[in-house]
Amino acid sequence: MGYKRISIKIPVGYDEDRLRKKIRWFVNVDDFSYTIESKSLDARNKNNIHWEMRLLISSDSFKQDLPELKPELDIPFRKRDEKVVVVGSGPAGFFAAFVLQKAGFKVTLIERGTDVTTRTKDIKTFESTGIFIANSNYAFGEGGAGTFSDGKLTSRSKKISVEKKFILESYVSAGAPDEIKYMTHPHVGSDNLKIIVKNLRAQFENLGGTYLFETTMTDIKVVTGKVTKITTNNGDIVANYFLIAPGHSSYDTYRMLMKKGINFHAKNFALGSRMEHQQEIINLAQWGKKSLPGVKAAEYRLTSKGINQEQVYSFCMCPGGIIVPAAATADTNIVNGMSDYMRDNEFANAACVATVNIGTILNREVSAMETLDWMENLENSFFNFSKGYKAPFCSIKDFIAKKITKSSMNTSYPLGIIETPLWELLPKSVEASMRAGLKDFIRKMKGFETGNIMGLESKSSAPIQVDREKDGLCTGFENLYVIGEGSGFAGGIISSAADGVKSALSIISS
């Protein structure tokens, strides 16, 4: 058996017969099999939108040997007596626990929220009644905040190719579509993620791992730079290593850790609101037509750098998705976006956020604790304005003009909307930057001015960062790791999961 690697272009809407015919023309053999290595949509020319694919073709007619494969993640197993506690079941926490359990450690994974089945029911209750359920919502529960998202699996992080391969293969083994291994912009959808995190939990437990729901860490015991145990609402847990993956919303956990001597510092982050359009508007702007055969929904990624303004960019774009109430606590009002795998909702949404330096806004040096207080006050202010979870909104045109024109709006947001001078609720530097960015977005995308903008998007990344060493250990500690998005060193599913994997490998090699 020999192999050839080829690159082809093929129209959207192709079928298996057409693809095999195209391959046959390239390699000039009839008997072959193929593996897709990469696939991306090229829509730069609206008159010739096509897929670009790289394929590995195998056939007895070829003489070339199999190309060198990407290295696999090495997880050396041996029976170990060391116990590990992992706090938080988001991508970082789960994959750290998963790898350590595979390596033979005795791992207990605790999650303050509920299992994904219960969590799904509680979110439906919240969206139908407006009654917030603590620790079982869009922020907290099995799989972390990422479970109820579009499930985008792209990452700008460098030097994580081995970890990424392991993560993607783990997702596929748990029910994700095989295409996530080769699509340039892979996503799994929240509907699939709810199945995947449950199946991954079963794999972890089958390896001997312990998974505890509705178990909240409330304290840690530190003796001369070493954590000896954690306290939870269900009792103390003693271990040799402790990994904390708090996510971006566990302000109570952040504050407790700081009081126990774990150092954090303020860092740049992003703030803004969420934009919503009819998906057909985005399709027309990107493709020149309302739909394409074999393609779910058009995406966009927009950036802008205005004069004397902070960078503004679209974030977490959810084609064919919905805007959701993503509050982590009962007295905050925050929005986010999600899509199912088919991305077939009539709306498209994305965050419009501006980079923020809290020291610049307050014109002084700001501690991590003060940063959390400032963020919490902002999130509370949107709740107080709405007297609940209705989302303040206005049209993009009105936001730019700073003038309400009493427009009507259809929306995917489930808990109601209030037409509002949204710019008055945001920090002045943020809304000024957003205004310049939105003007630029309108110049770049036809029809973009028809959209609306709503709510507070404050969870694009953690506003603080832990002090830690190259091996992931918290500075000054022998056995404590703060990992994932909550560490301030990662963002998104893949980079957070990879951070968890790397921390686990650090422990394995120690």
Secondary structure, DSSP 4 states (H G I P E B T S, - for coil): -EEEEEEEEEETT--HHHHHHHHHHHH--SS-EEEEEEEEEE-SSTTS-EEEEEEEEEETT--SPPPPPPPPP---------EEEEE--SHHHHHHHHHHHHTT-EEEEE-SS--HHHHHHHHHHHHHH----TTSSSSSSTT-GGGGS--B-----SS-HHHHHHHHHHHHHTT--GGGGTBSS-B--HHHHHHHHHHHHHHHHHTT-EEESS--EEEEEEETTEEEEEEETTEEEE-SEEEE--TTT-HHHHHHHHHTT--EEE--EEEEEEEEEEHHHHHHHHHSSS-BTTB-------EEE-TTS-EEEEEEEETT-EEEE--SSTT---EEEE--TT--SSEEEEEEEEEE-HHHHHTS---HHHHHHHHHHHHHHHHHHHTSSPEEEEEHHHHHHT-----------TT-EEE--GGGTS-HHHHHHHHHHHHHHHHHSTTGGG-EEEEEE--SS-SEEE-B-TTSBBTT-SSEEE-SGGGTS--SHHHHHHHHHHHHHHHHH-
